Amino acid sequence: MSERINLGKSAPALYQAVMGLEKLSAEAVASANIPIGFAHLLRLRAS
């Protein structure tokens, strides 16, 4: 099995961009009053 990559250490700018996208998507879900279960399905589909 291969070793896991720590994205925060190996590519900190990319990690910050991914975390920023997660924050924006959480804010959009909250402002649209989307049920949390459906939001999880959306994230799963997007991944």
N, CA, C and O atoms as CSV, one atom per row, in Angstrom:
chain,resi,resn,atom,element,x,y,z
A,1,MET,N,N,0.843,-1.173,0.000
A,1,MET,CA,C,0.000,0.000,0.000
A,1,MET,C,C,0.892,1.242,0.000
A,1,MET,O,O,1.905,1.284,0.699
A,2,SER,N,N,0.521,2.229,-0.768
A,2,SER,CA,C,1.351,3.427,-0.866
A,2,SER,C,C,1.134,4.349,0.336
A,2,SER,O,O,0.104,4.305,1.007
A,3,GLU,N,N,2.130,5.169,0.574
A,3,GLU,CA,C,2.085,6.100,1.696
A,3,GLU,C,C,1.130,7.251,1.383
A,3,GLU,O,O,1.051,7.705,0.242
A,4,ARG,N,N,0.414,7.716,2.391
A,4,ARG,CA,C,-0.511,8.830,2.206
A,4,ARG,C,C,0.258,10.134,2.035
A,4,ARG,O,O,1.334,10.324,2.602
A,5,ILE,N,N,-0.319,11.019,1.243
A,5,ILE,CA,C,0.281,12.326,1.004
A,5,ILE,C,C,-0.412,13.351,1.888
A,5,ILE,O,O,-1.641,13.410,1.927
A,6,ASN,N,N,0.360,14.149,2.590
A,6,ASN,CA,C,-0.186,15.245,3.384
A,6,ASN,C,C,-0.240,16.464,2.475
A,6,ASN,O,O,0.771,17.128,2.249
A,7,LEU,N,N,-1.425,16.749,1.959
A,7,LEU,CA,C,-1.587,17.840,1.004
A,7,LEU,C,C,-1.239,19.191,1.627
A,7,LEU,O,O,-0.715,20.072,0.945
A,8,GLY,N,N,-1.526,19.355,2.902
A,8,GLY,CA,C,-1.208,20.609,3.585
A,8,GLY,C,C,0.282,20.903,3.627
A,8,GLY,O,O,0.692,22.064,3.604
A,9,LYS,N,N,1.091,19.855,3.689
A,9,LYS,CA,C,2.543,20.042,3.718
A,9,LYS,C,C,3.155,20.059,2.322
A,9,LYS,O,O,4.074,20.833,2.052
A,10,SER,N,N,2.647,19.206,1.439
A,10,SER,CA,C,3.266,19.103,0.118
A,10,SER,C,C,2.803,20.184,-0.852
A,10,SER,O,O,3.553,20.566,-1.751
A,11,ALA,N,N,1.582,20.682,-0.684
A,11,ALA,CA,C,1.057,21.732,-1.574
A,11,ALA,C,C,0.126,22.645,-0.775
A,11,ALA,O,O,-1.092,22.591,-0.948
A,12,PRO,N,N,0.690,23.481,0.096
A,12,PRO,CA,C,-0.147,24.296,0.982
A,12,PRO,C,C,-1.091,25.248,0.251
A,12,PRO,O,O,-2.205,25.480,0.721
A,13,ALA,N,N,-0.680,25.799,-0.872
A,13,ALA,CA,C,-1.563,26.717,-1.606
A,13,ALA,C,C,-2.771,25.964,-2.163
A,13,ALA,O,O,-3.893,26.468,-2.123
A,14,LEU,N,N,-2.540,24.774,-2.676
A,14,LEU,CA,C,-3.636,23.952,-3.186
A,14,LEU,C,C,-4.576,23.558,-2.051
A,14,LEU,O,O,-5.796,23.592,-2.208
A,15,TYR,N,N,-4.012,23.188,-0.919
A,15,TYR,CA,C,-4.821,22.814,0.243
A,15,TYR,C,C,-5.706,23.979,0.679
A,15,TYR,O,O,-6.888,23.786,0.964
A,16,GLN,N,N,-5.147,25.175,0.734
A,16,GLN,CA,C,-5.932,26.353,1.117
A,16,GLN,C,C,-7.045,26.621,0.109
A,16,GLN,O,O,-8.143,27.021,0.497
A,17,ALA,N,N,-6.781,26.408,-1.166
A,17,ALA,CA,C,-7.808,26.604,-2.193
A,17,ALA,C,C,-8.943,25.600,-2.019
A,17,ALA,O,O,-10.114,25.960,-2.140
A,18,VAL,N,N,-8.605,24.354,-1.739
A,18,VAL,CA,C,-9.623,23.323,-1.524
A,18,VAL,C,C,-10.453,23.649,-0.287
A,18,VAL,O,O,-11.674,23.497,-0.300
A,19,MET,N,N,-9.800,24.096,0.775
A,19,MET,CA,C,-10.528,24.442,1.998
A,19,MET,C,C,-11.419,25.665,1.778
A,19,MET,O,O,-12.512,25.747,2.340
A,20,GLY,N,N,-10.959,26.606,0.971
A,20,GLY,CA,C,-11.776,27.775,0.641
A,20,GLY,C,C,-13.012,27.382,-0.143
A,20,GLY,O,O,-14.094,27.925,0.081
A,21,LEU,N,N,-12.855,26.440,-1.062
A,21,LEU,CA,C,-13.996,25.942,-1.831
A,21,LEU,C,C,-14.999,25.249,-0.919
A,21,LEU,O,O,-16.208,25.419,-1.079
A,22,GLU,N,N,-14.508,24.478,0.026
A,22,GLU,CA,C,-15.386,23.807,0.987
A,22,GLU,C,C,-16.163,24.831,1.816
A,22,GLU,O,O,-17.358,24.662,2.058
A,23,LYS,N,N,-15.486,25.882,2.243
A,23,LYS,CA,C,-16.150,26.927,3.036
A,23,LYS,C,C,-17.233,27.624,2.213
A,23,LYS,O,O,-18.342,27.843,2.701
A,24,LEU,N,N,-16.916,27.970,0.975
A,24,LEU,CA,C,-17.901,28.628,0.113
A,24,LEU,C,C,-19.100,27.729,-0.165
A,24,LEU,O,O,-20.238,28.198,-0.182
A,25,SER,N,N,-18.851,26.447,-0.381
A,25,SER,CA,C,-19.967,25.537,-0.646
A,25,SER,C,C,-20.842,25.375,0.592
A,25,SER,O,O,-22.063,25.281,0.471
A,26,ALA,N,N,-20.242,25.341,1.774
A,26,ALA,CA,C,-21.022,25.244,3.011
A,26,ALA,C,C,-21.884,26.489,3.203
A,26,ALA,O,O,-23.036,26.390,3.625
A,27,GLU,N,N,-21.331,27.656,2.894
A,27,GLU,CA,C,-22.103,28.898,3.001
A,27,GLU,C,C,-23.248,28.917,1.991
A,27,GLU,O,O,-24.344,29.377,2.310
A,28,ALA,N,N,-23.008,28.426,0.786
A,28,ALA,CA,C,-24.056,28.388,-0.241
A,28,ALA,C,C,-25.175,27.437,0.161
A,28,ALA,O,O,-26.351,27.739,-0.040
A,29,VAL,N,N,-24.815,26.295,0.725
A,29,VAL,CA,C,-25.814,25.331,1.192
A,29,VAL,C,C,-26.656,25.948,2.303
A,29,VAL,O,O,-27.878,25.806,2.312
A,30,ALA,N,N,-26.008,26.628,3.232
A,30,ALA,CA,C,-26.735,27.245,4.341
A,30,ALA,C,C,-27.661,28.350,3.855
A,30,ALA,O,O,-28.800,28.446,4.314
A,31,SER,N,N,-27.196,29.174,2.946
A,31,SER,CA,C,-28.024,30.286,2.474
A,31,SER,C,C,-29.182,29.813,1.600
A,31,SER,O,O,-30.195,30.504,1.492
A,32,ALA,N,N,-29.043,28.646,0.976
A,32,ALA,CA,C,-30.106,28.106,0.125
A,32,ALA,C,C,-31.069,27.215,0.909
A,32,ALA,O,O,-32.021,26.677,0.344
A,33,ASN,N,N,-30.819,27.059,2.213
A,33,ASN,CA,C,-31.658,26.211,3.075
A,33,ASN,C,C,-31.780,24.780,2.544
A,33,ASN,O,O,-32.855,24.181,2.584
A,34,ILE,N,N,-30.670,24.248,2.053
A,34,ILE,CA,C,-30.635,22.871,1.564
A,34,ILE,C,C,-30.464,21.947,2.772
A,34,ILE,O,O,-29.585,22.181,3.601
A,35,PRO,N,N,-31.282,20.910,2.883
A,35,PRO,CA,C,-31.138,19.971,4.004
A,35,PRO,C,C,-29.739,19.353,4.023
A,35,PRO,O,O,-29.155,19.083,2.974
A,36,ILE,N,N,-29.214,19.135,5.222
A,36,ILE,CA,C,-27.839,18.671,5.377
A,36,ILE,C,C,-27.615,17.317,4.692
A,36,ILE,O,O,-26.559,17.093,4.101
A,37,GLY,N,N,-28.588,16.426,4.767
A,37,GLY,CA,C,-28.453,15.124,4.109
A,37,GLY,C,C,-28.305,15.256,2.602
A,37,GLY,O,O,-27.497,14.563,1.984
A,38,PHE,N,N,-29.089,16.146,2.018
A,38,PHE,CA,C,-29.002,16.376,0.581
A,38,PHE,C,C,-27.673,17.041,0.230
A,38,PHE,O,O,-27.090,16.754,-0.816
A,39,ALA,N,N,-27.200,17.919,1.095
A,39,ALA,CA,C,-25.905,18.569,0.866
A,39,ALA,C,C,-24.783,17.533,0.839
A,39,ALA,O,O,-23.860,17.641,0.032
A,40,HIS,N,N,-24.856,16.533,1.714
A,40,HIS,CA,C,-23.850,15.466,1.708
A,40,HIS,C,C,-23.902,14.682,0.398
A,40,HIS,O,O,-22.863,14.314,-0.150
A,41,LEU,N,N,-25.101,14.431,-0.097
A,41,LEU,CA,C,-25.225,13.738,-1.383
A,41,LEU,C,C,-24.635,14.570,-2.520
A,41,LEU,O,O,-23.996,14.027,-3.421
A,42,LEU,N,N,-24.847,15.872,-2.479
A,42,LEU,CA,C,-24.279,16.751,-3.503
A,42,LEU,C,C,-22.756,16.722,-3.470
A,42,LEU,O,O,-22.110,16.657,-4.516
A,43,ARG,N,N,-22.184,16.769,-2.275
A,43,ARG,CA,C,-20.721,16.721,-2.148
A,43,ARG,C,C,-20.175,15.387,-2.648
A,43,ARG,O,O,-19.142,15.334,-3.315
A,44,LEU,N,N,-20.885,14.319,-2.315
A,44,LEU,CA,C,-20.463,12.995,-2.766
A,44,LEU,C,C,-20.493,12.920,-4.286
A,44,LEU,O,O,-19.568,12.389,-4.901
A,45,ARG,N,N,-21.532,13.437,-4.884
A,45,ARG,CA,C,-21.658,13.424,-6.345
A,45,ARG,C,C,-20.573,14.289,-6.985
A,45,ARG,O,O,-20.008,13.919,-8.014
A,46,ALA,N,N,-20.285,15.427,-6.384
A,46,ALA,CA,C,-19.277,16.336,-6.940
A,46,ALA,C,C,-17.868,15.755,-6.826
A,46,ALA,O,O,-16.992,16.077,-7.629
A,47,SER,N,N,-17.657,14.905,-5.833
A,47,SER,CA,C,-16.318,14.347,-5.663
A,47,SER,C,C,-16.082,13.274,-6.691
A,47,SER,O,O,-15.008,12.674,-6.721
